[in-house]
């Protein structure tokens, strides 16, 4: 599978595959997920949390300590060619 401009070559948008960061809307880089399952680039969510203590998706309380690495997603993405 190849990713180009946010679209997998099969014609499926990255958003439908949950490969896009909810903040920058680009393909995820070092994915981090909150307890509710929202996923962000590590850099994006750390920058966000420097300004706000709430999730950008649902405004629930959020901190760096409550984020987890999304290892299954990271593994899947490492097998994709960008």
Residue pairs with C-beta under 8 A, 6 or more apart in sequence:
1 8
1 9
1 10
1 80
1 81
2 8
2 9
2 80
2 81
2 82
3 9
3 14
3 19
3 27
3 80
3 81
3 82
6 13
6 14
6 15
6 20
6 25
6 26
6 27
7 13
7 14
8 14
8 17
8 19
14 20
14 27
15 25
18 39
18 73
19 27
19 28
19 73
19 77
20 26
20 27
20 28
21 27
21 28
21 29
21 31
21 39
21 40
21 41
21 44
22 38
22 39
22 40
22 56
22 57
23 40
23 41
23 44
23 45
23 48
23 56
24 41
24 44
26 41
27 77
27 82
28 39
28 40
28 41
28 73
28 77
29 41
29 42
29 43
30 41
30 42
30 43
30 69
30 74
31 39
31 40
31 41
31 42
31 69
31 70
31 73
31 74
31 77
32 39
32 40
32 41
32 42
32 45
32 67
32 68
32 69
32 70
33 39
33 40
33 67
33 68
33 69
33 70
33 73
34 40
34 55
34 57
34 60
34 62
34 66
34 67
35 66
36 55
36 57
36 58
36 60
38 55
38 56
38 57
38 58
39 70
39 73
40 48
40 56
45 56
45 64
45 67
46 64
48 56
49 62
49 63
49 64
53 61
53 62
53 63
54 60
54 61
54 62
55 61
55 62
